[in-house]
Amino acid sequence: MAITTISELRSSVKAGARSNLYKVTLPSGALGGVEDDFGFLCKAAQLPGSTLGVIDIPFMAGRRYKLAGDRTFADWTTTILADQNQKIRQALEDLQREYSPTDYNSSVGKTRNGSVETDFNDIIVEQLDTLGNSIYKFTLVNCWPSDISTIDLSYDSTDTLEEFTVTWSYDYFVFDENP
């Protein structure tokens, strides 16, 4: 059914989904006690994306029959406002060191093959309505910070806060239809 009037459009869109109404939640203890700060200082994030591969099956006369292939999940990126003491950045770097120590003489590190117990964390990303209620919720399973960006320093930067991006790798996400 096509929308033909403004009132039908208004009824369909309602208040609309707002890109600035979201919440990112890390589990308690994931970042050594700064999880709430992370949630407040997470300046930008995305609802996660995925790609469904295609399997081409050759058929008669050069035609192709297409089947749905494997689903892949792109890395997920957050932009974080740096707090004055760099607590969040330090906690993220500490977490990275747990997975792969910076001391190359050490062979201790968390791995996915079970040689050392893993405790990768799940992260929840929620889209909120104008009243703060969750309307769209994803859980990213087995997240870990694969990349922590640089922080640019400059005398030219005034009236701004430092920020940095964190790229997270994860296994897959779960969509909660009724948050």
C-alpha positions as CSV (number, residue, x, y, z in Angstrom):
1,M,0.0,0.0,0.0
2,A,1.4,3.3,-1.0
3,I,1.6,6.3,1.3
4,T,-0.4,9.1,-0.3
5,T,-1.0,11.7,2.4
6,I,1.0,13.6,5.0
7,S,-1.0,12.0,7.8
8,E,-0.2,8.5,6.5
9,L,3.5,9.4,6.3
10,R,3.4,10.9,9.9
11,S,1.6,7.7,11.1
12,S,4.2,5.5,9.4
13,V,7.4,7.4,10.5
14,K,6.1,8.5,14.0
15,A,9.2,10.2,15.6
16,G,11.6,8.3,13.4
17,A,14.8,6.5,14.4
18,R,17.4,9.0,15.6
19,S,21.1,8.2,15.0
20,N,22.0,10.1,18.2
21,L,19.9,8.0,20.5
22,Y,21.9,4.9,21.2
23,K,23.6,3.0,24.1
24,V,26.6,0.8,24.1
25,T,27.0,-1.5,27.1
26,L,30.0,-3.5,28.2
27,P,29.7,-6.3,30.8
28,S,30.8,-5.5,34.3
29,G,34.5,-6.1,34.7
30,A,35.2,-6.1,31.0
31,L,37.4,-2.9,31.2
32,G,38.5,-3.0,34.9
33,G,35.7,-0.8,36.3
34,V,35.4,1.9,33.6
35,E,32.6,0.2,31.6
36,D,30.1,2.9,32.6
37,D,32.5,5.6,31.6
38,F,32.9,3.8,28.2
39,G,29.2,3.9,27.7
40,F,29.0,7.6,28.4
41,L,32.1,8.6,26.4
42,C,31.3,6.4,23.4
43,K,30.7,9.3,21.0
44,A,29.9,7.2,18.0
45,A,29.1,3.6,17.1
46,Q,27.2,1.7,14.4
47,L,24.5,-0.9,14.4
48,P,26.5,-3.9,13.2
49,G,26.4,-5.1,9.6
50,S,26.8,-8.4,8.0
51,T,27.2,-9.8,4.5
52,L,25.6,-12.9,3.1
53,G,27.9,-14.5,0.5
54,V,26.7,-15.9,-2.8
55,I,27.4,-19.4,-4.2
56,D,27.2,-19.4,-8.0
57,I,26.2,-22.7,-9.5
58,P,26.8,-22.9,-13.3
59,F,23.8,-24.0,-15.2
60,M,22.9,-24.5,-18.8
61,A,23.9,-22.0,-21.5
62,G,26.1,-19.9,-19.2
63,R,23.3,-19.2,-16.7
64,R,24.0,-19.2,-13.0
65,Y,21.8,-20.5,-10.2
66,K,22.6,-18.5,-7.0
67,L,22.4,-19.8,-3.4
68,A,22.9,-18.0,-0.2
69,G,26.4,-18.6,1.1
70,D,28.0,-18.0,4.5
71,R,27.3,-14.9,6.5
72,T,30.3,-12.8,7.5
73,F,30.4,-10.0,10.1
74,A,32.4,-6.8,9.5
75,D,34.5,-5.4,12.2
76,W,32.7,-2.9,14.4
77,T,34.1,0.6,15.2
78,T,33.5,3.0,18.1
79,T,34.7,6.5,18.6
80,I,35.6,7.3,22.2
81,L,36.1,10.7,23.8
82,A,39.3,10.5,25.9
83,D,38.8,11.2,29.6
84,Q,41.4,13.4,31.4
85,N,43.3,10.4,32.9
86,Q,43.1,8.2,29.8
87,K,41.4,5.5,32.0
88,I,39.4,4.0,29.1
89,R,42.3,4.0,26.7
90,Q,44.6,2.4,29.3
91,A,41.9,-0.2,30.1
92,L,41.6,-1.1,26.4
93,E,45.3,-1.3,26.0
94,D,45.5,-3.6,29.1
95,L,42.8,-5.8,27.5
96,Q,44.8,-6.0,24.3
97,R,47.9,-6.9,26.3
98,E,46.0,-9.8,27.9
99,Y,45.3,-11.2,24.4
100,S,48.8,-10.6,23.0
101,P,51.5,-9.3,25.4
102,T,53.8,-6.6,24.2
103,D,56.7,-8.5,25.8
104,Y,57.7,-10.8,22.9
105,N,59.6,-13.1,25.2
106,S,56.3,-14.1,26.8
107,S,54.2,-16.8,25.3
108,V,51.2,-16.2,27.6
109,G,48.2,-14.7,25.9
110,K,44.5,-15.5,25.5
111,T,43.7,-17.4,22.4
112,R,40.7,-18.8,20.7
113,N,42.1,-22.3,20.4
114,G,41.7,-23.0,24.1
115,S,45.4,-23.2,25.1
116,V,44.7,-20.4,27.6
117,E,41.2,-19.8,29.0
118,T,39.4,-17.2,27.0
119,D,37.0,-14.6,28.3
120,F,36.2,-12.5,25.3
121,N,33.3,-10.1,26.1
122,D,29.9,-9.6,24.6
123,I,28.9,-6.0,23.9
124,I,25.3,-4.7,23.6
125,V,24.4,-2.0,21.1
126,E,20.9,-0.5,21.4
127,Q,18.9,2.0,19.3
128,L,16.7,4.1,21.7
129,D,13.5,5.9,21.1
130,T,12.9,9.5,22.2
131,L,11.9,8.3,25.7
132,G,15.1,6.3,26.1
133,N,13.5,2.9,25.6
134,S,15.4,0.2,23.7
135,I,13.8,-0.4,20.3
136,Y,16.5,-2.3,18.5
137,K,19.1,-4.4,20.2
138,F,22.2,-6.3,19.1
139,T,24.6,-8.4,21.1
140,L,28.0,-8.7,19.6
141,V,29.4,-12.0,20.7
142,N,33.1,-12.6,21.7
143,C,34.3,-9.0,21.1
144,W,37.9,-7.9,21.5
145,P,39.6,-4.6,20.6
146,S,41.7,-5.4,17.5
147,D,42.8,-1.8,16.8
148,I,43.1,1.2,19.0
149,S,43.8,4.3,16.9
150,T,46.3,7.0,17.5
151,I,45.3,10.3,19.3
152,D,46.5,13.3,17.3
153,L,48.1,16.0,19.4
154,S,48.5,19.5,18.0
155,Y,48.9,23.1,19.2
156,D,46.3,24.0,16.5
157,S,43.6,21.9,18.3
158,T,41.7,24.2,20.6
159,D,38.3,23.9,22.1
160,T,38.2,20.2,21.3
161,L,38.5,17.0,23.3
162,E,40.8,14.2,22.3
163,E,39.1,11.2,20.8
164,F,40.2,7.9,19.3
165,T,38.6,5.0,17.5
166,V,38.5,1.4,18.6
167,T,37.9,-1.4,16.0
168,W,36.4,-4.5,17.6
169,S,36.4,-7.9,16.1
170,Y,33.7,-10.3,17.0
171,D,32.4,-13.7,16.0
172,Y,28.8,-12.9,15.2
173,F,25.8,-10.8,16.5
174,V,22.4,-11.8,17.9
175,F,19.5,-9.6,17.2
176,D,16.9,-9.2,20.0
177,E,13.5,-8.5,18.4
178,N,11.8,-7.6,21.7
179,P,14.3,-5.6,23.8
